[in-house]
């Protein structure tokens, strides 16, 4: 009982969650706080409480849109793009009263599990009844509420290069720790945890592949996109998103430049300069926007963290990106199987399908850029997730 009370004081969650936490594997995450393993993934207590409660109470509608990412994979940006596309008929793009100019995108597209259900309450009366409703979450695919899986609602999932995602997340938590005057764990410790999959909603590769496989099984329900591809050609992906969500752009809209206006409105430079993203708080966050959201936007808009100097890196060693890629490769060997197939097309694209002619692009591969080749390719041998 004493241990249970200490958990209650530390996390402020329900008795049911407190009792559950006592039974789960426990470790430390990037910022040194406690994290628990549940159904194969790792959660902070408040995230786990929201997950369990949302599975009890949330009832998805066929018209709902669920925006899903792994943390630090362009969440804020994807929320803004999705909201602007879906609601463009209600607001002129750059009207001074446009919600995206006056309201934080995390309020416009709230985290379902963080905002509505963290305390095991059926808070449906607080959820907008206007269709289509748009929600965000980081929940892994196997743990999604059944009503989301079984309804005809649409899911948009965006993944990001795992190395860039890790660096972005680590920098983000470093800044939060400074804001809260907390001593974070070292880069080396954080990286080891990442390689072991011990981080919020991790392992990241399981998160990505869960949605990728689901998108192959049901492409009409789940759109799987890559952060790097969206950044490279945002207009093309805005058009693709609109088609997928059932609200395609008309020829008149295209001729008037509506797609380009949405791209500009939701751009990193525009969002980080908005006053609403510099002051105040948004629901589901205990930290001020002036720090957290600006840091998040900046981490997405700057050059790839692959070019970032890492702490205490001896100049005599190979570049940090090489060392880290090799270490990442080692960390997932248990999850990989090796397929011998010299077929160039198979080696180029990668697939879980044994027939190269029916291959789907692997989410960690790209025709034009590296997505951690040590993770998936070794000469003529292609490493694939089992």
N, C-alpha and C positions, 0 to 999 in steps of 0.2 A: 504493500500500500504506500509506503514511504517513497519507493522508487516511482510509483505511478504518479504521486503528487508532484515529484520533482519534474517529471516529464510534462505534466500539466502546466507547471509554472514556466518551463522553458519554451514550450511550443504553443500553448493556448489552443489546443484542439480538443475534440470531444472525447468522452470517456472511452467510446468504442475505438477510436483511433489510437488513444494512449495505450490501451490494452494490446492492440494489434502491433504497435511499435515495439513492445517488449518481446515479441516473438520473431521479429525480423532481423536479418543480418544488418549490421550497422557499420558505417565507415565515415570518413571525413571527405568533404568535397573541396573544390578549388579554393574557397574562401575560408576553409577550416571549420565550417559548420557541419552538423550531423546530417547524414543522408542514409536512407534505408532502402533495401532491395525488396521489391514486391512484384510478383509475376515476371521476373526476369529483368526488370528495369529498376533504376535507382531514382528515389524521390526525396525531396525535402518533406518534412511532416505536413506543412500546409498544402503542398501539391498533392500528396497522397490523400489527404482529407478531401480535397476538391475532386479528385478522381473518383473516389468511392462514392461520394455524395452525388456527383453528376450522373453516375451510372444508375443510382437509385431513382433519381427524380427527373432527369432531363428527357423530354419527349421531342424528338426531332420532327420537323415538318418536311414534306417533300420539297418545299420551296426553299428550305434553308441552304445556306452556303457556309461551309466549315473551312477556314483557312488554317493550315497546319504546317509547322516548320519544326526543325530541331532548333533549340536556342542559339541565337546569334547567327542565323542563316537568312537574314533579310526579313524578319517578321514584320517590323514596323512598315517597311516599304511595301510588302505584299498586301498588308491590310489596307493601306492607303490606296493602292492601285485597284484592289477589288471593290472597295467602297465607292470610289469615283466612277468605276465602270457601271456598277449595279444601279447607282442612284443618280446617274447623269441627267435623267429626264426630269428630276425634281429640282435641280440646282444648276444654274449656269456655272461653268467650270471655275472661272475666276471672279464670280460674283463676290462682293465683299462679305456677304453673309453665308458663303459656302461653308458647310460644316468643317471641311478639311482645313480651312483657314482660321477657324475659330475654336475648334475642338480637337483635342489630342486623338490620334487615330486609335489608340488603345481604349478610349472611351466609345468611339464610334463602332469599333469591332472588338468588343470585350472578350477577355479570356473566360470561356465558359466555366472552367473548373476553378479559376482563381477568384472570380468576381461574384458569381451567383451561388456557388455551392460549397464554399470552404468550411462552413459550420454545420453541415448536414441539415440544412433547411431547404424545404421546397419553396424556392424563391421565384417560381414562375410568374407570380403576379408582378414582379419587377422587370421581367423580360419584355422587350418591345413586342407588340402583337402585329406590327406592320410587316408585311411580306415584301420582298424576301428578307429574312433575318440573317445577319452575318455574325459568326462567332469565330474566335481563334482558340487554338489550344496547342500544346506540345505533347499531348498524350500519344504514346506509341500505338500503332494500329491494333495489335491484339487486345489492348485494354480499352479501346473506345467504347462508349455507351452503345448497347445493342440497338437503340433506336436510331443511332446514326448509321450503323452498318446496314440495318434492315429497311430503312426508308429509302426514298429516291432522292434524298438531298445530295448536293454536289460537294466534293472535297477537292480543294486545291492544295497540293503539297509541293513545297519548294525545298530542295536540298542545296548544300553548299560544299565546296571543296573542304574536306575534313581538317586539313592542316590550317587553312585560313580561319575556319570556324573556331578551332581551338585557340589560336592566337587572339582572335577577336574576343572570345569569351574570357580568356585569362586577363587581357588588358581591361576589359569591362569590370571584372570583379576586383582587380587591383584598384581601380578608381573608386569603386563603391567602398572598398575597405578603407581607403584614405578619407573618404567623406565621413565614414562612421568611426574613424579613429581606431580601426581594428588592424591587427597585424595579420596579413594574409600568408598563406603558405608560399614556399618558393616556387619558381618556375619549374625546377626539376621535379619537385614533388607533384605539382599540378599535372605535368606531362605524364608522369608515371601513372597517375590516377586515370588520366584520359586513355592511355594505352590499355589499361585494365578494364575500361568501360565504366569506371566508378565516378560518375558525374551526373548531374540532373538530367533525367529522362534517358540516360545512357544504358547500354553502349550505343554510340552514335551510329555505327554501321548497321546494327540491328534495327534501329529506328528508320534509317533511310531505306534499307532493303525490305522492311515490312510494308512500307507504302509503295515501293516500286513493284513488288510482286503483286500487291493488291490492284495496282493500276493496270498491270498486264491482264489480270483476270477480269477486271471490270472497268475498261477505259471510259465508258460513258459516265461512270460515277466519279472516278478519281483522275484528275489531271496531274501528272508528275512533271515538274519543270526544274531546271537548274538555275541557281542564282547567277552564275557566270553567263549563261545564255541570255537571261533576261536583261542583265546589265549591258551585254554587247548589242542587243537589238531589242530595246524596250518596246518600241512601237509595234513590232511584229508580235510580241507576246501579249501586249494589251489587246490587240485584235483577236489573238488566239483565246485569251481568257474570256472575252466577250462572247465569242462563239460557243465556248464550252458552257458558259453560265446561262445560255439561252437568251442573251440580249445582244445580238450582233449589231455592229455599227451599220447604219444605212449608207447608201452611196452619198446621200446629201451630207451626212455627218462626216464621212471621210473627206469629201471635197471641201468642207468647211474647216478641216484641220482639228476636229474634236479629239482624235487619237493623240495628236501631238500636244494638244492642250493638257490632256490628262497626264501625259508623260512629264510635261514641264511642271504641272501642279504637284505631282508626287515625287519630283526629283529630290535627291539628297540635299542639294544646295538650297532649294526652296523650303523644304521641311525644317532644316536645322536653323533657318533664319526666322521662322515664325515665332512670335512672342509666346503663343500657347505652348510651344515645345521647350521654352526656356524657363518658364515660371510655373508655380503651382504644383499640384500633384494629380496623378490620374488614378482611377480606381484600380485596386489590386496591386498597388505599389506602395511601399513604405518609404521610398526615397523620392527626393524632389526631382522634377523634370529637368531643372537647370543643370543637373549633373548627369543623371542616368540616361535620359533620352538623347541629350546632345551627344554624349559619349557613344551611344548606340548608333546614332546617325553618322557620326564622324567615322566610326570604325568600318561602316559599310561603304563610305564614299572615298576613303583614302586608298592609296595604292595597296596592292596585295601585301599582306603581312609576310609573304615569302621573302620580301626584300628587307624585312626588319632585322636589325641586329639584336641578338638575344643576349641575356645577361651573361657576363663572364665567359665569353666564347674565345678560346685561344686561337690566334690567327693561323697557327700551324695546322689546325684541324680542317677537315672538309667543311664546306658551307653548312650552316645550321639546318637548312632545308634538306640537305642530303642525309645528315645524321638522323634527323627526325623522321624522314620518310622511311629510312631503313628500320628504325625502331618501331614505327607504326606497322610496318610489314610483319615484323616479328610478333607483334601483339595480337594479330588476328589469324595467325597460322592455324590455330585450333578451329577456326571457323571456316577455313578454306579447304577446298579439295583441288587437286591438280588434274587438269584435263590435257592430254596430249592430242594436239590437233594442229598440223602445220598450215591448215587452210588460211590464206591471208585475210580473207573476209572475216573469218572467225576471230583471228588474232586482233584484227583492227577494231571490231565492235564489241566482242564479248557477248555471251548470252548464257542463260541457264538452260536454254534449249539445246539438245544434242545435235540438232540439224542446223548447220551454219546458214543454210538458205532461209531458215525461219527465225534467224537470230533477232532479238531485240537489243537495242543499245544498252549496255551495262551502265548503271548510274554513276559509277566511278571512272568511266572511260569517256573519252570524247574523240571525235575524228580529228579535231583541230588543236586540242590542247591536252596537257598532262593532267590526269586526275590520279595522282599517286601511282605511277606505273609499278613501283615495288609491291604495291598491294595486290596487283592483279596480273602482272606479266613477268615472266622470267625466260628470256630467249623465246623459244618456240613453245613454251609451256604457259598456259593461261590459267591463272588461279581464279577459281570461281567459288562464290559462297554456296554452301550446301543447303 
